[in-house]
Amino acid sequence: MSSFTPVVLRHIARATHASRLGAAALLGAALAQPAAAQETPTAADANCRSQVSRFEQAIAFVRDAQGVEAAGRLKEQLLPAKLESELLMAGGYCQLARHLRDKRLL
């Protein structure tokens, strides 16, 4: 049972106060969960994160050279915070990296 994630183990521990049937159903659901559902980072995710990191490094360079206000204004012009949040929520770092490439910011 060491292949369970800590989150699954916590849910199983909480289920001890529930009925045996409820605990069995929870355990069955945990066993039926595929290994990919545990959100292990893939090579594509790592590549997307590194691309987004390059954009953030460029903003950090501007911050060091021109100051916090100038970097904030530039980032807001290039990638508004609301849009960045929406892209991350909708498709993660790969969606954000795709947007940055489409806008030729990478």
C-alpha positions in Angstrom: 0.0 0.0 0.0 3.0 2.3 -0.1 1.9 3.4 -3.6 -0.9 5.5 -2.2 -0.3 9.3 -2.1 -0.4 11.0 1.4 -3.7 12.6 0.4 -5.3 9.2 -0.3 -4.0 7.9 3.0 -5.4 10.8 4.9 -8.8 10.2 3.3 -8.6 6.5 4.2 -7.7 7.5 7.8 -10.7 9.8 8.0 -12.9 7.1 6.7 -12.3 5.0 9.8 -15.0 6.9 11.6 -17.4 6.3 8.7 -19.2 3.1 8.1 -17.2 0.1 6.8 -19.1 0.2 3.6 -18.1 3.9 3.1 -14.4 3.1 3.9 -14.4 0.1 1.5 -15.9 2.3 -1.3 -13.2 4.9 -0.7 -10.4 2.3 -0.7 -11.8 0.9 -4.0 -11.8 4.3 -5.6 -8.2 4.8 -4.5 -7.2 1.5 -5.9 -9.0 2.1 -9.2 -7.1 5.4 -9.6 -4.6 5.2 -12.4 -1.0 6.1 -11.7 -1.2 9.1 -14.1 -3.9 10.6 -12.0 -1.4 11.3 -9.3 -0.1 14.3 -11.3 3.5 13.4 -11.9 5.2 16.0 -14.0 5.9 14.9 -17.5 8.7 16.0 -19.8 6.3 18.2 -21.7 5.2 19.9 -18.4 8.8 20.5 -17.5 9.5 22.0 -20.9 6.5 24.3 -20.6 7.6 25.4 -17.1 11.1 26.2 -18.4 9.6 28.3 -21.2 7.4 30.3 -18.8 10.5 30.6 -16.5 12.4 32.2 -19.3 9.7 34.9 -19.7 9.8 35.5 -15.9 13.6 35.8 -16.0 13.3 38.5 -18.7 10.8 40.3 -16.5 13.2 39.9 -13.5 16.0 41.4 -15.7 13.8 44.5 -16.3 13.0 44.6 -12.6 16.7 44.7 -11.8 17.5 47.2 -14.5 14.5 49.6 -14.4 12.8 49.0 -11.1 9.8 47.2 -9.8 7.2 49.7 -11.2 8.6 49.5 -14.7 8.7 45.7 -14.7 5.2 45.6 -13.3 3.9 47.9 -16.1 5.7 45.9 -18.8 4.5 42.6 -17.6 0.9 43.9 -17.3 1.1 45.2 -20.9 2.6 42.0 -22.2 0.6 39.5 -20.1 -2.2 40.9 -17.9 -2.5 39.1 -14.6 -6.1 38.2 -15.2 -5.2 36.5 -18.5 -2.2 34.8 -17.0 -4.4 33.4 -14.3 -7.1 32.2 -16.7 -4.5 30.5 -18.9 -3.0 28.7 -16.0 -6.3 27.5 -14.7 -7.6 26.4 -18.1 -4.5 24.6 -19.4 -1.6 24.9 -17.0 1.9 26.0 -17.9 1.7 24.5 -21.4 -1.3 26.7 -22.2 0.5 29.7 -20.9 3.7 28.9 -22.8 1.6 28.4 -26.0 0.1 31.9 -25.5 3.6 33.4 -24.9 4.9 31.8 -28.1 1.8 32.9 -30.1 2.4 36.5 -29.0 6.2 36.1 -29.7 7.1 36.8 -26.2 9.4 33.7 -26.0 
